[in-house]
């Protein structure tokens, strides 16, 4: 008797695609609910104002997550230049982060919000 090898192969592919679909669907639902909850919390914390003060932003945490890998763990320089004690004015700093420069990638407002960018500038200026 000859067994058809195509049937087990198709079954494995079908189950794999179904599993990926199931896992991606669950992740999208969880993320959506989490985003709504965090947006509600942010508006409650800021008193319903349009912009939270930079004191509410964890600038050091944002810097560690987004900047330290290139600018050094203490932000004194690495592959990228030093950010601690930056001599850039805020407008140049903001333009550089938003548009990128050289090998530095651009960061959109979806990646780093404007109030976070302001807090980052203040954090680096005070170092």
N, C-alpha and C positions, 0 to 999 in steps of 0.2 A: 504494500500500500504506500502510495506517495502522499505525504502531508503537504498542504499548501503553507509555505512560510509567510505569505503575505498577511494572512488573517491575524496571527499574534502581533506582527509588526504594526498593523493598523490599529489594533486594540491598544497597544502601548502608546502610540501617538495620540489617539483619541483621549485616553486617560490623562496623558501629560498636558495636553491643551486644556482639557477641562479643569485640571488642578490649577494651572496658571490663571485661567479665567476666574476661577473661584477665589483664589488668593488676591488677585488684583482688584476684584470687586469689593472684597471685604476691606482692603486697605483704603480704597477711595472713600468708602462710607465713613470709616473711622476718622480719616483726615478731615473730611468736610465738617463733621460734628465738632471736632477739636478746634478747627479754625473759627467756627461760629462762637464757641464758648470763650476762646481767648480774645476775640474781638469784643464780645460783650464785657468781659472782665476789664479790658483796656479802657473802654469808654466809661465804665463805672469808676475806675481808679482815677482817671483824669477829670472826674467831675462832669463828663459829657462834653468837655471842650474839644476843639478841633485838634490840638496838638498837646501831647504830654510834655512836661518839662524835662529837660535833659537829666535831672536828678533821678527820674524814674527809670532811666535806661542803664543797663549794665554795660557800660562802654568797655570796661576791661574784658568782660566775657566775650563781647562781640569781637574785640580786637584779637583775643586769643583764638577764636574760632575762624576768623577771616584773614588775619594779617600776620600772625606769629610765624607761620610756616615759611614765609619769604623774608620777613623783616626782623626775625629773631625773637626768641622767647621773651626777652626783656625789651624788645623793640629798638635795640641799639644798632640794628643793621644785620644783614645776612646776605642772601641772594639779592634782596632789595635794599634800598637805603634806610638809614635810621629814621624812625618815626618819633621816637622819644625826643621831646624838646624841639619839635619841628619848627623851622623858620618860615615855613610857607604861611601865607595869609589864608584865611578860611575859604575864600573864593577859589584860589588855586588848588587847595587841598580837595575841595568838593569836586572841582572839574576833573582833577586827576583820578579820583575814585570813580566818578561816573563814566568818564570817557576812556580810562586806562592810559598808560604811557609806557612806551617801550615794550618790555615783556610783561608788564602788569596788566591783568585783565580788567575790563570795565565791570562795575557793579551797578546793577539797575536799582531803582527804588523798591522793586519787589524783593531784592536780595538784602539791601541795607536801606531802611527807611530814612527819610530826611532828618527826623529827630534823632535817630541813631547816629547818623553821619555828623550832626552837630555835636553830639555827646562825644564821639570819637575824636573830633578835632580838639575839643576842650581837654579830653583825657591826654592826648599826645602833647598838647601845648604845655600842660602842667608837669610833664615828666622831666 
